[in-house]
């Protein structure tokens, strides 16, 4: 598995920082929202981006911290070349509806149901690639699939975040 030196930026941290900065600024200057909004939002974006970068963790570090390697990884580049593989999305339904890989099947995480998968994919040796945001939840689902008898299960390294950061296409429910 070739390692990819791409960092995973904590989007939630960025959003929280931007929200807090905006809230503080509004308290200090109530007419702020009506003043040159372009400059204000640009400042918030740059400041939040810098703070988010200082809080980032590498994908490799995150996966080493939370995963135990019980499901083999497949890189986004290798997956791009694969044919005849089922893609299983282990994120929340709201995340799936916002963006997912082409032809992916939503399987969820908290609501994962092995019987549903068995009815959709009865061939236990068929190649499956499970993904989530970065690859942590998908490993848990991959383990459940393996325990359920599936023999060809892989975890997308870096998840949909790395897939998108590499410039690969994602889809939403409007296509």
NORFENPE-V162064 format. One record per backbone hydrogen bond with DSSP energy under -0.5 kcal/mol. CO is the residue of the C=O (numbers start at 1). NH is the residue of the N-H. If there is no record, write none. Layout:
co: (CO & CO)
nh: (NH & NH)
This chain:
co: (3 & 4 & 6 & 7 & 8 & 9 & 10 & 11 & 12 & 13 & 14 & 15 & 16 & 17 & 18 & 19 & 20 & 21 & 22 & 23 & 24 & 25 & 29 & 31 & 31 & 32 & 36 & 37 & 38 & 39 & 40 & 41 & 42 & 43 & 44 & 45 & 46 & 47 & 48 & 49 & 50 & 51 & 52 & 53 & 57 & 58 & 59 & 60 & 61 & 62 & 63 & 72 & 74 & 75 & 76 & 77 & 78 & 78 & 79 & 86 & 86 & 87 & 87 & 88 & 88 & 89 & 89 & 92 & 93 & 94 & 95 & 97 & 100 & 101 & 104 & 105 & 109 & 113 & 114 & 115 & 116 & 117 & 122 & 123 & 124 & 124 & 127 & 128 & 129 & 130 & 131 & 132 & 133 & 134 & 136 & 136 & 137 & 138 & 139 & 140 & 141 & 142 & 143 & 144 & 145 & 146 & 152 & 154 & 155 & 155 & 156 & 158 & 159 & 160 & 161 & 162 & 163 & 164 & 171 & 172)
nh: (5 & 6 & 59 & 9 & 57 & 11 & 14 & 15 & 16 & 17 & 18 & 19 & 20 & 21 & 22 & 23 & 24 & 25 & 26 & 27 & 28 & 29 & 32 & 34 & 35 & 35 & 40 & 41 & 42 & 43 & 44 & 45 & 46 & 47 & 48 & 49 & 50 & 51 & 52 & 53 & 54 & 55 & 55 & 56 & 8 & 62 & 63 & 64 & 65 & 66 & 67 & 155 & 157 & 79 & 80 & 81 & 81 & 82 & 82 & 88 & 129 & 89 & 105 & 90 & 131 & 107 & 108 & 96 & 97 & 98 & 99 & 173 & 171 & 104 & 106 & 89 & 112 & 117 & 118 & 119 & 120 & 121 & 124 & 126 & 151 & 152 & 86 & 154 & 88 & 156 & 90 & 160 & 161 & 158 & 139 & 140 & 141 & 142 & 143 & 144 & 145 & 146 & 147 & 148 & 150 & 149 & 128 & 130 & 74 & 157 & 159 & 162 & 163 & 164 & 165 & 166 & 168 & 167 & 100 & 175)
